[in-house]
Each structure stands twice: as C-alpha cells, then as structure tokens.
Amino acid sequence: MFGYKTTSWDLGRQRSSIELDTAAVKPGEMEALEVAVNEKIRAHIPVTVNLLSIDDPAVEK
C-alpha cells in the first residue's frame, strides 16, 4: 500500500505483527492502513492460504 517491503511477519491467535524495511512509518500511514484493513474486514473479503516451502520461487513474489 505504501511501498514498504515486508521483512517478516507473525500471525498469532491473540496478536499479529509485520516487520517492514523502514525505521518509521510516515505520519498518517498507520491510520490509513487501519481504515483500509477494517474496510476489508467489514466487506468479508475471502482469504486464501498458500503454504510454500522456503525454496519455492513464489516466496520471493
């Protein structure tokens, strides 16, 4: 959404986190992201889970 590369992520039962390749998120971006995510949640957008092995070329996409 803002061009940051995701360097790692963790999806937990109670808490999830995403690590980005930036020292700080620009002002207003966190709020804009929260609004966009909540819109998707309210729209019941389907989620597809893909399990990949670490050497799968799709991992880099």
C-alpha positions as CSV (number, residue, x, y, z in Angstrom):
1,M,0.0,0.0,0.0
2,F,2.8,2.4,0.8
3,G,5.7,0.6,-0.9
4,Y,7.4,-0.8,2.2
5,K,8.9,-4.3,1.8
6,T,7.8,-6.8,4.4
7,T,10.8,-8.4,6.1
8,S,9.0,-10.7,8.4
9,W,5.6,-11.4,9.9
10,D,3.9,-13.5,12.6
11,L,0.2,-14.4,12.6
12,G,-0.8,-15.4,16.2
13,R,-4.0,-16.3,17.9
14,Q,-4.1,-13.1,20.0
15,R,-1.6,-10.9,18.3
16,S,-0.1,-10.5,14.8
17,S,2.9,-8.4,13.7
18,I,4.5,-7.3,10.5
19,E,8.1,-6.0,10.2
20,L,8.8,-3.6,7.5
21,D,12.1,-2.3,5.9
22,T,11.7,1.1,7.3
23,A,12.8,2.8,10.6
24,A,9.5,4.6,10.9
25,V,6.1,4.7,9.2
26,K,5.2,8.2,7.9
27,P,2.6,10.2,9.8
28,G,-0.9,9.3,8.8
29,E,0.0,6.0,7.2
30,M,-0.8,3.8,10.2
31,E,-4.3,5.3,10.4
32,A,-4.8,5.0,6.7
33,L,-3.7,1.4,6.8
34,E,-6.1,0.6,9.7
35,V,-9.0,2.2,7.9
36,A,-8.2,0.2,4.7
37,V,-7.9,-3.1,6.6
38,N,-11.1,-2.6,8.6
39,E,-12.9,-1.9,5.3
40,K,-11.8,-5.3,4.0
41,I,-12.8,-7.0,7.2
42,R,-16.3,-5.4,7.1
43,A,-16.6,-6.4,3.4
44,H,-15.9,-10.1,4.4
45,I,-13.2,-10.4,1.7
46,P,-12.3,-14.1,1.4
47,V,-8.7,-15.2,2.3
48,T,-6.8,-17.9,0.6
49,V,-3.9,-19.5,2.5
50,N,-0.9,-20.9,0.5
51,L,1.7,-23.0,2.2
52,L,5.1,-22.7,0.4
53,S,8.4,-24.4,1.1
54,I,11.3,-22.0,1.7
55,D,12.9,-22.8,-1.7
56,D,9.7,-22.2,-3.7
57,P,10.2,-19.3,-6.2
58,A,6.8,-17.9,-5.2
59,V,8.3,-16.9,-1.8
60,E,10.1,-14.0,-3.5
61,K,6.9,-12.6,-5.0
